[in-house]
Amino acid sequence: MIEASVIIPSHNRRELLEYSLAHILNQTTDNYEVILIDDASTDGTHNLIGNWKLEIGNLRYIRLERQSGPYVARNIGIREAKGDIIIFIDSDVLVHSRFVEDHTKIHKRYAKIILQGMVHHTRVPSLATFKFFFPNAFCFRTFITQNISVRREWLEEAGGFDEFGPLMGYKDVAMGIKLQKLGLKRVYAIRSCKAYHIDGPINEENLGKLFVKQMQQGESAYFFVKNYGRMAERYVHIRKAVFISNLFQTPRWVEEEKTIRFLKESRDSPLLFIFPILKGVIRYHYRVKGINKAIKSDDKGFSNCSNI
């Protein structure tokens, strides 16, 4: 009997996906399935999955012909799931061998919960040893799909993930709001449900991808607040992003090519504070840029963000 369905959306993550699948398919229980939603990958992900499916019977593979974003992929996974408990992880997340067992055991003790697991961020898969695990990303007050589980009936009653705005950003937080309105309580797993998030090396390519994602999240932040009102503002930090961008006059220098080079080089600087501060300022610049893009594209307009 399948108790839990693990849903993993993936787009062009073949290299990391190989590590992720090796961990999630090596669990202490057999009463689960893994549903991988390939979001129109072009890196040969389908060839990798073909090799896995020859050996692993509880892996289900669904390929989308057009990139639709992780939240559309998760909605498809929910509809296809056979388990009563839905566990969400990302394709760059590696989990402990008791991961599925930990999630299902806690759900058996509580009937109506959102179970948020913690993650430890690291750069490369080889550092995900689980010998000493301490989370360095605490997911309080939000709904983070890197490591979280909910009973399928509540996800269905909530209507699945919203699909507003661009592909990335805040649909998971919106889901958390909807589930709380249904009366679900948050439970946090600190010492169980262990997972590592693989951030990848700090190079110009990965930093560029990060800032593109920040711009998409800025766009989503606008629509998130528009759809959910003032209560959503505490999650998106629109005013903070605008203040920091204006304070540092980021449009004048952030998007110059030398800025990214300097950011990458500052990672090895003896002045350890330079990299995180500069990275944070640049992220807020792209967040504001995304917000402004969303405002201009919205024909109906939105008074809550009219001062941006």
Secondary structure, 3 states (H helix, E strand, C coil): CCCEEEEEEECCCHHHHHHHHHHHCCCCCCCEEEEEEEECCCCCHHHHHHHHHCCCCCEEEEEECCCCCHHHHHHHHHHHCCCCEEEEECCCEEECCCHHHHHHHHHHHCCCEEEEECEEEECCHHHCCCCCCCCCECCCCCCCCCEEEEEHHHHHHCCCCCCCCCCCCCHHHHHHHHHHHCCCEEEEECCCCCEEEECCCCCHHHHHHHHHHHHHHHHHHHHHHHHHCHHHHHHHCHHHHHHHHHHCCHHHCCCCHHHHHHHHHHCCCCCCCHHHHHHHHHHHHHHHHHHHHHHHHCCCCCHHHCCC
